[in-house]
């Protein structure tokens, strides 16, 4: 079958976006992996499929698939791209919309400067619902990785995240430690892994090893996870600039039951058609 697609990216975290609002699109694991393949397919970190709304009060439902073909719960950069996609294709003509994923609803606002702010919801630090195996909730934990004790923060931003501090982000052992932490036995659904260097209380540098994808140029939920775990540990302000390899995101969290707001760009790259 021939499939029309749009290629987009949020700070280099790239997506193949499919419009299933008029005709249903169901792809198997092999087809999703083919689309994501940078040598034989289109190439992307994630595939986004935009469906009609399933719940009253929402405008769209969308599915998120990592490059390995597995469906995941949330994607911050993907949310911004979704907002620009539906607006640009004339599927929605307002600057504020509410979309739903398997982890819940997400509010998006397209700003006058074409940046997009996303209400990422309230961070969940409760170990059973991250999920993370721990005796009790804490601001930080010790994780044994190949016999070495790492201090981490753990949180769900609609998907599971672990964040560890490093002193030199450029030389962080992301490719070595990322997969070991992602698949750690205390993380039953695996996790995205953030490596954070604190520059100042309102500025961090971050690299993220994403579950099922590997290191990406940017991770929106990872930026949120780093900002909120750092604030929980008393190290960061309520508004933080997160410097990722692909560019900067602004993350704001007032603490407690307040939602996390993420603001950043979303870019249309090209439209195309591919034979599956």
C-alpha positions in Angstrom: 0.0 0.0 0.0 1.0 3.6 -0.6 1.2 5.7 2.5 1.4 9.5 2.7 3.5 10.9 5.5 4.9 14.1 6.9 8.5 14.4 8.3 8.8 16.7 11.3 11.2 17.3 14.1 11.4 19.0 17.5 15.0 20.1 18.0 16.2 17.2 15.9 14.1 14.6 17.6 12.4 13.5 14.4 9.1 11.9 13.5 7.1 10.4 10.7 3.6 11.7 11.1 0.6 9.9 9.6 -2.9 11.3 9.2 -5.5 8.7 10.2 -8.3 11.1 10.9 -10.1 10.2 7.7 -8.9 6.7 6.9 -7.8 4.2 9.6 -4.1 3.3 9.6 -3.0 0.1 11.4 0.7 -0.9 11.0 2.5 -4.0 12.2 5.9 -3.9 14.0 7.8 -4.7 10.8 6.1 -1.8 8.9 6.8 0.6 11.7 10.4 -0.4 11.9 10.7 0.0 8.1 9.3 3.6 8.3 11.8 4.4 11.0 14.8 2.9 9.2 17.2 5.6 8.2 18.7 3.6 5.4 15.7 1.8 3.8 12.7 3.7 5.0 12.0 7.4 5.8 14.0 7.5 9.0 12.8 8.8 12.4 13.0 8.3 16.1 9.3 7.9 16.5 6.2 7.3 14.3 3.1 9.4 15.2 -0.3 8.3 14.0 -3.0 11.0 14.4 -6.5 9.5 15.0 -10.0 11.1 15.5 -10.8 12.0 19.1 -12.0 9.1 21.3 -13.1 11.1 24.3 -15.4 14.0 24.7 -13.6 17.3 25.3 -10.5 16.2 23.2 -9.7 17.1 19.7 -7.5 14.2 18.6 -6.1 10.9 19.8 -2.6 10.0 18.7 -0.4 6.9 18.9 3.4 7.0 19.5 5.7 4.2 18.3 9.4 4.1 18.9 11.8 3.1 16.2 11.7 -0.5 17.4 8.0 -0.6 16.7 6.8 -0.6 20.3 4.0 1.7 21.3 4.9 4.2 24.1 2.8 6.4 26.3 4.0 10.0 25.8 6.4 12.2 23.8 6.9 15.9 24.5 8.5 16.8 21.2 5.9 14.7 19.4 3.1 16.7 21.1 4.5 20.0 19.8 4.8 18.5 16.3 1.3 17.1 16.5 0.0 20.7 17.2 1.8 22.2 14.2 0.8 19.2 12.0 -3.0 19.4 12.6 -2.9 23.2 12.3 -0.8 23.2 9.2 -2.9 20.6 7.4 -6.1 22.5 8.2 -7.4 19.7 10.5 -7.8 22.2 13.3 -8.0 26.0 13.1 -7.6 27.1 16.7 -4.3 27.8 18.5 -5.3 25.7 21.6 -6.1 22.0 21.4 -6.3 19.0 23.6 -5.1 15.6 22.4 -5.1 12.2 24.1 -2.6 9.4 24.2 -2.6 6.1 26.1 -1.3 7.9 29.2 -4.0 10.7 29.2 -4.8 14.1 27.8 -2.3 16.8 26.8 -3.1 20.5 26.2 -1.1 22.4 23.6 -1.0 26.1 22.8 0.6 27.5 19.6 2.2 30.8 20.5 2.5 33.9 18.3 6.2 33.2 17.7 5.3 29.7 16.4 6.7 28.0 19.5 4.4 25.5 21.2 3.7 25.3 24.9 2.5 21.9 26.1 0.9 21.1 29.5 2.7 17.8 30.3 0.6 17.1 33.3 1.6 16.5 36.9 4.8 14.5 37.4 4.4 11.2 39.2 7.1 10.3 41.7 5.3 7.3 43.1 7.5 4.2 42.5 4.7 1.7 41.7 3.2 3.9 39.0 6.5 5.0 37.4 7.1 2.0 37.6 10.3 1.7 39.6 11.0 -0.9 42.3 11.7 0.9 45.6 10.7 0.5 49.2 9.4 4.1 49.5 9.2 7.4 47.5 12.3 9.5 47.7 13.9 12.5 45.9 16.9 10.2 45.0 17.7 6.6 44.9 20.9 4.4 44.6 20.9 2.1 41.6 23.5 -0.7 41.2 24.8 -0.7 37.6 27.4 -3.3 36.9 28.6 -3.1 40.5 28.8 0.7 40.6 26.3 2.7 42.7 24.6 5.5 40.8 22.5 8.2 42.4 19.3 8.7 40.3 16.0 10.5 40.4 12.9 8.6 39.0 9.7 10.0 37.8 6.9 9.4 35.3 6.0 12.1 32.8 3.4 9.8 31.3 6.3 7.5 30.6 9.1 6.3 32.9 12.3 8.3 33.4 15.5 7.9 35.3 17.8 10.9 35.6 21.4 10.8 36.8 23.9 13.7 37.4 27.2 14.0 35.5 29.9 16.6 35.8 30.8 16.7 32.1 27.9 16.1 29.7 30.2 15.9 26.6 32.1 12.9 28.0 29.1 11.2 29.8 29.0 7.5 29.2 25.6 7.6 27.5 26.0 4.8 25.0 27.5 2.5 27.7 25.3 3.2 30.7 22.1 4.2 28.8 21.0 0.7 27.8 22.2 -0.8 31.1 20.0 1.6 33.1 17.1 1.4 30.6 16.8 -2.3 31.0 17.6 -2.5 34.7 15.7 -5.1 36.7 14.2 -2.4 39.0 12.5 -0.8 35.9 10.0 -3.5 34.8 8.8 -1.5 31.8 12.3 -0.1 31.0 12.8 3.7 31.1 14.2 6.7 29.3 17.6 7.7 30.8 18.7 11.3 31.3 22.2 12.4 31.9 22.1 15.9 33.4 24.9 18.5 34.0 23.8 21.4 36.1 25.2 24.7 34.8 23.1 26.9 37.2 19.9 26.6 39.1 18.0 27.8 36.0 20.1 26.1 33.3 21.0 22.5 32.7 22.6 20.5 29.9 21.0 17.1 29.1 21.5 14.0 27.0 18.8 11.3 26.8 19.0 7.6 26.0 15.4 6.9 24.9 13.7 3.6 25.6 13.5 1.6 22.3 15.3 4.2 20.3 18.7 5.1 21.7 20.2 8.5 22.2 18.3 11.3 20.5 19.0 14.9 19.8 16.2 16.0 22.1 13.6 14.4 24.4 10.7 16.6 25.6 9.6 14.3 28.4 13.2 13.7 29.3 13.7 17.5 29.7 10.7 17.7 31.9 11.9 14.7 34.0 15.4 16.3 34.5 13.9 19.6 35.5 11.4 18.2 38.0 13.8 15.7 39.6 16.4 18.4 40.0 13.8 20.7 41.6 12.7 17.8 43.9 16.3 17.5 45.0 16.5 21.2 45.8 19.0 21.9 43.0 16.9 23.7 40.4 14.5 26.7 40.1 10.9 26.4 39.0 11.8 27.6 35.5 14.8 26.0 33.8 16.4 26.2 30.4 17.2 22.7 29.2 20.1 22.6 26.7 19.9 19.5 24.6 22.1 18.5 21.6 19.4 19.6 19.2 18.6 22.9 21.0 16.9 24.4 24.0 13.5 23.8 25.7 12.0 25.9 28.5 10.5 23.9 31.4 8.4 25.3 34.2 7.1 23.5 37.2 5.9 25.2 40.4 6.0 22.0 42.4 3.4 19.9 44.1 0.3 19.2 42.1 1.1 21.9 39.5 1.5 20.7 35.9 4.7 20.9 34.0 4.8 23.3 31.1 7.2 22.7 28.2 7.8 25.3 25.5 9.9 24.8 22.3 9.8 24.7 18.5 8.3 22.2 16.1 9.5 22.1 12.5 7.9 20.7 9.3 10.5 19.2 7.1 8.8 17.6 4.1 5.8 15.6 2.9 6.1 12.4 1.0 4.7 9.0 -0.1 6.1 5.6 0.5 5.2 2.1 -0.6 4.7 -0.4 2.3 
